[in-house]
Amino acid sequence: MARYETAFGRFGIRVGQILITAEDTIRATQYRNVERTLDRLLDLGVVPIINENDSLASNEIRFGDNDRLSALVANLVRAEALVLLTDVDALYTAPPSQPGSRRVEYVPNVIDALGDIQVSGSGSKVGTGGMVTKLEAARVAAVSGIPTVLTCASNAGPAMMGDPVGTVFAPVKARGSSRRLWIGFAADPRGTIVVDAGAGQAIRGGRASLLATGALEVHGDFSAGDPVWIDAESGDHLARGLAGFASEEIPQMLGRNTAQLKRFLGPQYAHPLVHRDNLVLV
């Protein structure tokens, strides 16, 4: 941090260290607190220096690399762009040492491009994670409506100035709300609700809540408000959402319609298992 303070201080810019755990992006309240903290620092003209809080992160719940963390932070602060720096100058169609490997200057759709590029999962000498994690970060940013530049650390200045260096990943959709992007990418599902074909079709339509009458099974241990997977009977993920009830409450609700829920369990149970406002298709 002293090095950051010295470097930015030459330009009269103050910096502040922010340590984040994956838990801070999983829980809605903590996520909003992080968002407000970053917004306030930026309003004050302070540049946040962000890292994972290794002293508090557990092996089970951690980012593991700064690439995914950077994409989630870009979403949090509604960044105009994400710049990923590594030890190669750009993305290549195969490891640069291989004959025939070509530099990729522009990727219009990172989701489609992933199948055409050979990457390894090993880390680089500058930062944790390898090219796999950087492509995943570019994917999260692209779906969040944020363009990404991937290049080497020595190109950081030209990249920030908008010079044609590295590889540019275009956004693949318009920027969504921070809340919905959190549900789709940051929230780590704590359980699963399995639905029948009818409920699955309604959810795929994008305008339906998940009702108890279309739910078949519940797995995992979660509380009301926790993120969960919504799966088809085949095991395919259909959506992520925030549970309206705790996992121990749901088994007695499975397969019941609204009238039955009111009659047998009480009016407090006559609500969706996952409301459509808290549901994001995957």
KAZI-V303917 format. One record per pair of residues at least 24 apart in sequence whose ideal C-beta (glycine too) atoms are under 10 Angstrom apart, sorted by sequence separation. I is the first residue (numbers start at 0). GAP is how many residues later the second one is. If there is no record, write none. Layout:
# KAZI-V303917
i=I gap=GAP
i=I gap=GAP
This chain:
# KAZI-V303917
i=92 gap=24
i=93 gap=24
i=94 gap=24
i=113 gap=24
i=146 gap=24
i=192 gap=24
i=193 gap=24
i=221 gap=24
i=222 gap=24
i=244 gap=24
i=248 gap=24
i=15 gap=25
i=47 gap=25
i=91 gap=25
i=92 gap=25
i=93 gap=25
i=94 gap=25
i=109 gap=25
i=112 gap=25
i=113 gap=25
i=145 gap=25
i=191 gap=25
i=192 gap=25
i=193 gap=25
i=217 gap=25
i=220 gap=25
i=221 gap=25
i=222 gap=25
i=223 gap=25
i=243 gap=25
i=14 gap=26
i=49 gap=26
i=90 gap=26
i=91 gap=26
i=92 gap=26
i=93 gap=26
i=109 gap=26
i=112 gap=26
i=125 gap=26
i=126 gap=26
i=144 gap=26
i=191 gap=26
i=192 gap=26
i=220 gap=26
i=221 gap=26
i=222 gap=26
i=223 gap=26
i=244 gap=26
i=13 gap=27
i=49 gap=27
i=91 gap=27
i=109 gap=27
i=110 gap=27
i=125 gap=27
i=141 gap=27
i=143 gap=27
i=144 gap=27
i=190 gap=27
i=191 gap=27
i=192 gap=27
i=202 gap=27
i=217 gap=27
i=219 gap=27
i=220 gap=27
i=243 gap=27
i=244 gap=27
i=15 gap=28
i=17 gap=28
i=19 gap=28
i=23 gap=28
i=90 gap=28
i=106 gap=28
i=109 gap=28
i=110 gap=28
i=123 gap=28
i=124 gap=28
i=140 gap=28
i=141 gap=28
i=142 gap=28
i=143 gap=28
i=144 gap=28
i=190 gap=28
i=191 gap=28
i=203 gap=28
i=209 gap=28
i=217 gap=28
i=218 gap=28
i=221 gap=28
i=243 gap=28
i=244 gap=28
i=23 gap=29
i=47 gap=29
i=109 gap=29
i=123 gap=29
i=137 gap=29
i=141 gap=29
i=142 gap=29
i=143 gap=29
i=144 gap=29
i=145 gap=29
i=190 gap=29
i=192 gap=29
i=202 gap=29
i=209 gap=29
i=217 gap=29
i=242 gap=29
i=243 gap=29
i=244 gap=29
i=13 gap=30
i=15 gap=30
i=17 gap=30
i=18 gap=30
i=19 gap=30
i=21 gap=30
i=22 gap=30
i=108 gap=30
i=109 gap=30
i=137 gap=30
i=138 gap=30
i=140 gap=30
i=141 gap=30
i=142 gap=30
i=143 gap=30
i=144 gap=30
i=189 gap=30
i=190 gap=30
i=191 gap=30
i=199 gap=30
i=217 gap=30
i=242 gap=30
i=243 gap=30
i=13 gap=31
i=14 gap=31
i=15 gap=31
i=16 gap=31
i=17 gap=31
i=18 gap=31
i=19 gap=31
i=20 gap=31
i=21 gap=31
i=106 gap=31
i=109 gap=31
i=110 gap=31
i=137 gap=31
i=140 gap=31
i=141 gap=31
i=143 gap=31
i=144 gap=31
i=188 gap=31
i=189 gap=31
i=190 gap=31
i=198 gap=31
i=199 gap=31
i=200 gap=31
i=209 gap=31
i=217 gap=31
i=240 gap=31
i=242 gap=31
i=243 gap=31
i=12 gap=32
i=13 gap=32
i=14 gap=32
i=15 gap=32
i=16 gap=32
i=17 gap=32
i=18 gap=32
i=19 gap=32
i=20 gap=32
i=23 gap=32
i=109 gap=32
i=110 gap=32
i=134 gap=32
i=136 gap=32
i=137 gap=32
i=142 gap=32
i=143 gap=32
i=189 gap=32
i=190 gap=32
i=199 gap=32
i=208 gap=32
i=211 gap=32
i=217 gap=32
i=240 gap=32
i=241 gap=32
i=242 gap=32
i=11 gap=33
i=12 gap=33
i=13 gap=33
i=14 gap=33
i=15 gap=33
i=16 gap=33
i=17 gap=33
i=18 gap=33
i=19 gap=33
i=20 gap=33
i=22 gap=33
i=23 gap=33
i=108 gap=33
i=109 gap=33
i=133 gap=33
i=138 gap=33
i=142 gap=33
i=188 gap=33
i=189 gap=33
i=198 gap=33
i=199 gap=33
i=205 gap=33
i=209 gap=33
i=211 gap=33
i=216 gap=33
i=217 gap=33
i=240 gap=33
i=241 gap=33
i=12 gap=34
i=14 gap=34
i=15 gap=34
i=16 gap=34
i=18 gap=34
i=20 gap=34
i=21 gap=34
i=22 gap=34
i=107 gap=34
i=134 gap=34
i=143 gap=34
i=199 gap=34
i=203 gap=34
i=209 gap=34
i=216 gap=34
i=239 gap=34
i=240 gap=34
i=243 gap=34
i=17 gap=35
i=18 gap=35
i=20 gap=35
i=21 gap=35
i=22 gap=35
i=25 gap=35
i=37 gap=35
i=41 gap=35
i=106 gap=35
i=133 gap=35
i=145 gap=35
i=190 gap=35
i=192 gap=35
i=193 gap=35
i=194 gap=35
i=196 gap=35
i=202 gap=35
i=203 gap=35
i=208 gap=35
i=214 gap=35
i=217 gap=35
i=238 gap=35
i=240 gap=35
i=241 gap=35
i=242 gap=35
i=18 gap=36
i=19 gap=36
i=20 gap=36
i=21 gap=36
i=40 gap=36
i=86 gap=36
i=87 gap=36
i=94 gap=36
i=143 gap=36
i=144 gap=36
i=189 gap=36
i=190 gap=36
i=191 gap=36
i=192 gap=36
i=193 gap=36
i=194 gap=36
i=195 gap=36
i=196 gap=36
i=199 gap=36
i=202 gap=36
i=214 gap=36
i=217 gap=36
i=240 gap=36
i=241 gap=36
i=18 gap=37
i=19 gap=37
i=20 gap=37
i=38 gap=37
i=85 gap=37
i=86 gap=37
i=143 gap=37
i=188 gap=37
i=189 gap=37
i=190 gap=37
i=191 gap=37
i=192 gap=37
i=193 gap=37
i=194 gap=37
i=195 gap=37
i=196 gap=37
i=200 gap=37
i=216 gap=37
i=238 gap=37
i=240 gap=37
i=241 gap=37
i=7 gap=38
i=18 gap=38
i=21 gap=38
i=22 gap=38
i=24 gap=38
i=33 gap=38
i=34 gap=38
i=37 gap=38
i=38 gap=38
i=85 gap=38
i=86 gap=38
i=109 gap=38
i=142 gap=38
i=187 gap=38
i=188 gap=38
i=189 gap=38
i=190 gap=38
i=191 gap=38
i=192 gap=38
i=193 gap=38
i=194 gap=38
i=199 gap=38
i=202 gap=38
i=211 gap=38
i=214 gap=38
i=215 gap=38
i=239 gap=38
i=240 gap=38
i=241 gap=38
i=7 gap=39
i=21 gap=39
i=22 gap=39
i=33 gap=39
i=36 gap=39
i=37 gap=39
i=38 gap=39
i=84 gap=39
i=85 gap=39
i=86 gap=39
i=91 gap=39
i=186 gap=39
i=187 gap=39
i=188 gap=39
i=189 gap=39
i=191 gap=39
i=193 gap=39
i=198 gap=39
i=199 gap=39
i=214 gap=39
i=215 gap=39
i=239 gap=39
i=240 gap=39
i=20 gap=40
i=21 gap=40
i=34 gap=40
i=35 gap=40
i=85 gap=40
i=86 gap=40
i=90 gap=40
i=143 gap=40
i=186 gap=40
i=188 gap=40
i=193 gap=40
i=211 gap=40
i=212 gap=40
i=213 gap=40
i=214 gap=40
i=238 gap=40
i=239 gap=40
i=240 gap=40
i=7 gap=41
i=20 gap=41
i=21 gap=41
i=30 gap=41
i=34 gap=41
i=84 gap=41
i=85 gap=41
i=106 gap=41
i=139 gap=41
i=142 gap=41
i=143 gap=41
i=185 gap=41
i=186 gap=41
i=188 gap=41
i=193 gap=41
i=211 gap=41
i=212 gap=41
i=213 gap=41
i=214 gap=41
i=237 gap=41
i=238 gap=41
i=239 gap=41
i=20 gap=42
i=21 gap=42
i=33 gap=42
i=34 gap=42
i=84 gap=42
i=142 gap=42
i=188 gap=42
i=210 gap=42
i=211 gap=42
i=212 gap=42
i=238 gap=42
i=239 gap=42
i=3 gap=43
i=19 gap=43
i=24 gap=43
i=33 gap=43
i=34 gap=43
i=83 gap=43
i=85 gap=43
i=87 gap=43
i=90 gap=43
i=106 gap=43
i=183 gap=43
i=191 gap=43
i=194 gap=43
i=211 gap=43
i=212 gap=43
i=213 gap=43
i=229 gap=43
i=237 gap=43
i=238 gap=43
i=4 gap=44
i=24 gap=44
i=31 gap=44
i=85 gap=44
i=90 gap=44
i=139 gap=44
i=140 gap=44
i=182 gap=44
i=193 gap=44
i=194 gap=44
i=211 gap=44
i=212 gap=44
i=229 gap=44
i=236 gap=44
i=237 gap=44
i=3 gap=45
i=30 gap=45
i=83 gap=45
i=85 gap=45
i=139 gap=45
i=181 gap=45
i=191 gap=45
i=192 gap=45
i=210 gap=45
i=211 gap=45
i=212 gap=45
i=227 gap=45
i=236 gap=45
i=21 gap=46
i=87 gap=46
i=103 gap=46
i=138 gap=46
i=139 gap=46
i=192 gap=46
i=210 gap=46
i=211 gap=46
i=227 gap=46
i=235 gap=46
i=21 gap=47
i=24 gap=47
i=83 gap=47
i=85 gap=47
i=90 gap=47
i=210 gap=47
i=212 gap=47
i=226 gap=47
i=0 gap=48
i=20 gap=48
i=23 gap=48
i=24 gap=48
i=85 gap=48
i=188 gap=48
i=192 gap=48
i=211 gap=48
i=212 gap=48
i=19 gap=49
i=83 gap=49
i=84 gap=49
i=211 gap=49
i=229 gap=49
i=0 gap=50
i=21 gap=50
i=24 gap=50
i=83 gap=50
i=192 gap=50
i=210 gap=50
i=229 gap=50
i=24 gap=51
i=83 gap=51
i=188 gap=51
i=226 gap=51
i=229 gap=51
i=19 gap=52
i=187 gap=52
i=188 gap=52
i=190 gap=52
i=192 gap=52
i=229 gap=52
i=19 gap=53
i=83 gap=53
i=186 gap=53
i=189 gap=53
i=211 gap=53
i=224 gap=53
i=226 gap=53
i=228 gap=53
i=83 gap=54
i=112 gap=54
i=186 gap=54
i=188 gap=54
i=192 gap=54
i=17 gap=55
i=81 gap=55
i=183 gap=55
i=184 gap=55
i=186 gap=55
i=190 gap=55
i=191 gap=55
i=217 gap=55
i=19 gap=56
i=81 gap=56
i=112 gap=56
i=182 gap=56
i=183 gap=56
i=190 gap=56
i=69 gap=57
i=83 gap=57
i=109 gap=57
i=182 gap=57
i=183 gap=57
i=189 gap=57
i=192 gap=57
i=211 gap=57
i=214 gap=57
i=64 gap=58
i=81 gap=58
i=105 gap=58
i=181 gap=58
i=182 gap=58
i=211 gap=58
i=214 gap=58
i=68 gap=59
i=69 gap=59
i=81 gap=59
i=89 gap=59
i=90 gap=59
i=104 gap=59
i=109 gap=59
i=182 gap=59
i=190 gap=59
i=195 gap=59
i=210 gap=59
i=211 gap=59
i=213 gap=59
i=214 gap=59
i=66 gap=60
i=68 gap=60
i=80 gap=60
i=81 gap=60
i=89 gap=60
i=90 gap=60
i=104 gap=60
i=106 gap=60
i=107 gap=60
i=108 gap=60
i=109 gap=60
i=111 gap=60
i=179 gap=60
i=181 gap=60
i=193 gap=60
i=210 gap=60
i=211 gap=60
i=212 gap=60
i=65 gap=61
i=66 gap=61
i=67 gap=61
i=88 gap=61
i=89 gap=61
i=104 gap=61
i=105 gap=61
i=106 gap=61
i=107 gap=61
i=108 gap=61
i=109 gap=61
i=110 gap=61
i=192 gap=61
i=210 gap=61
i=211 gap=61
i=64 gap=62
i=65 gap=62
i=66 gap=62
i=70 gap=62
i=78 gap=62
i=81 gap=62
i=87 gap=62
i=88 gap=62
i=89 gap=62
i=103 gap=62
i=104 gap=62
i=105 gap=62
i=106 gap=62
i=107 gap=62
i=108 gap=62
i=109 gap=62
i=208 gap=62
i=209 gap=62
i=210 gap=62
i=64 gap=63
i=65 gap=63
i=66 gap=63
i=69 gap=63
i=70 gap=63
i=73 gap=63
i=87 gap=63
i=88 gap=63
i=102 gap=63
i=103 gap=63
i=104 gap=63
i=105 gap=63
i=106 gap=63
i=107 gap=63
i=108 gap=63
i=178 gap=63
i=208 gap=63
i=209 gap=63
i=210 gap=63
i=63 gap=64
i=64 gap=64
i=66 gap=64
i=68 gap=64
i=69 gap=64
i=81 gap=64
i=82 gap=64
i=83 gap=64
i=84 gap=64
i=85 gap=64
i=87 gap=64
i=88 gap=64
i=102 gap=64
i=103 gap=64
i=105 gap=64
i=107 gap=64
i=207 gap=64
i=208 gap=64
i=209 gap=64
i=210 gap=64
i=62 gap=65
i=63 gap=65
i=64 gap=65
i=66 gap=65
i=67 gap=65
i=70 gap=65
i=71 gap=65
i=74 gap=65
i=78 gap=65
i=80 gap=65
i=81 gap=65
i=82 gap=65
i=83 gap=65
i=84 gap=65
i=85 gap=65
i=86 gap=65
i=88 gap=65
i=89 gap=65
i=103 gap=65
i=106 gap=65
i=208 gap=65
i=209 gap=65
i=62 gap=66
i=66 gap=66
i=67 gap=66
i=70 gap=66
i=73 gap=66
i=74 gap=66
i=77 gap=66
i=79 gap=66
i=80 gap=66
i=81 gap=66
i=82 gap=66
i=83 gap=66
i=84 gap=66
i=85 gap=66
i=86 gap=66
i=88 gap=66
i=208 gap=66
i=209 gap=66
i=64 gap=67
i=65 gap=67
i=66 gap=67
i=69 gap=67
i=70 gap=67
i=73 gap=67
i=77 gap=67
i=78 gap=67
i=79 gap=67
i=80 gap=67
i=81 gap=67
i=82 gap=67
i=83 gap=67
i=84 gap=67
i=85 gap=67
i=86 gap=67
i=208 gap=67
i=64 gap=68
i=65 gap=68
i=66 gap=68
i=67 gap=68
i=68 gap=68
i=70 gap=68
i=71 gap=68
i=74 gap=68
i=75 gap=68
i=77 gap=68
i=78 gap=68
i=80 gap=68
i=81 gap=68
i=82 gap=68
i=84 gap=68
i=207 gap=68
i=208 gap=68
i=209 gap=68
i=63 gap=69
i=64 gap=69
i=66 gap=69
i=67 gap=69
i=70 gap=69
i=71 gap=69
i=74 gap=69
i=78 gap=69
i=84 gap=69
i=206 gap=69
i=208 gap=69
i=209 gap=69
i=62 gap=70
i=66 gap=70
i=69 gap=70
i=70 gap=70
i=73 gap=70
i=74 gap=70
i=84 gap=70
i=205 gap=70
i=208 gap=70
i=64 gap=71
i=65 gap=71
i=66 gap=71
i=69 gap=71
i=70 gap=71
i=74 gap=71
i=84 gap=71
i=202 gap=71
i=204 gap=71
i=207 gap=71
i=64 gap=72
i=67 gap=72
i=70 gap=72
i=71 gap=72
i=73 gap=72
i=82 gap=72
i=206 gap=72
i=66 gap=73
i=70 gap=73
i=73 gap=73
i=82 gap=73
i=202 gap=73
i=205 gap=73
i=73 gap=74
i=84 gap=74
i=198 gap=74
i=201 gap=74
i=205 gap=74
i=70 gap=75
i=83 gap=75
i=89 gap=75
i=90 gap=75
i=91 gap=75
i=205 gap=75
i=51 gap=76
i=82 gap=76
i=88 gap=76
i=89 gap=76
i=90 gap=76
i=202 gap=76
i=204 gap=76
i=70 gap=77
i=82 gap=77
i=88 gap=77
i=89 gap=77
i=90 gap=77
i=203 gap=77
i=69 gap=78
i=80 gap=78
i=87 gap=78
i=88 gap=78
i=89 gap=78
i=90 gap=78
i=194 gap=78
i=202 gap=78
i=80 gap=79
i=87 gap=79
i=194 gap=79
i=85 gap=80
i=192 gap=80
i=80 gap=81
i=84 gap=81
i=192 gap=81
i=83 gap=82
i=66 gap=83
i=82 gap=83
i=83 gap=83
i=83 gap=85
i=80 gap=87
i=81 gap=87
i=80 gap=88
i=80 gap=90
i=186 gap=93
i=182 gap=94
i=182 gap=95
i=183 gap=95
i=184 gap=95
i=182 gap=96
i=183 gap=96
i=77 gap=97
i=179 gap=97
i=182 gap=97
i=183 gap=97
i=184 gap=97
i=178 gap=98
i=179 gap=98
i=181 gap=98
i=183 gap=98
i=178 gap=99
i=179 gap=99
i=180 gap=99
i=74 gap=100
i=77 gap=100
i=179 gap=100
i=74 gap=101
i=76 gap=101
i=178 gap=101
i=75 gap=102
i=74 gap=103
i=77 gap=103
i=175 gap=104
i=75 gap=105
i=74 gap=106
i=75 gap=106
i=74 gap=107
i=71 gap=109
i=74 gap=109
i=70 gap=110
i=71 gap=110
i=74 gap=110
i=75 gap=110
i=74 gap=111
i=71 gap=113
i=72 gap=113
i=70 gap=114
i=71 gap=114
i=70 gap=115
i=67 gap=117
i=68 gap=117
i=67 gap=118
i=60 gap=127
i=59 gap=128
i=34 gap=143
i=34 gap=144
i=31 gap=146
i=30 gap=147
i=31 gap=147
i=34 gap=147
i=30 gap=148
i=31 gap=150
i=27 gap=151
i=30 gap=151
i=30 gap=152
i=33 gap=152
i=27 gap=154
i=27 gap=155
i=30 gap=155
i=25 gap=156
i=30 gap=156
i=24 gap=157
i=27 gap=158
i=26 gap=159
i=27 gap=159
i=24 gap=160
i=25 gap=160
i=26 gap=160
i=24 gap=161
i=25 gap=161
i=26 gap=161
i=23 gap=162
i=24 gap=162
i=25 gap=162
i=24 gap=163
i=25 gap=163
i=21 gap=164
i=25 gap=164
i=22 gap=165
i=21 gap=166
i=28 gap=196
i=27 gap=197
i=26 gap=198
i=27 gap=198
i=26 gap=199
i=27 gap=199
i=25 gap=200
i=26 gap=200
i=25 gap=201
i=27 gap=214
i=27 gap=250
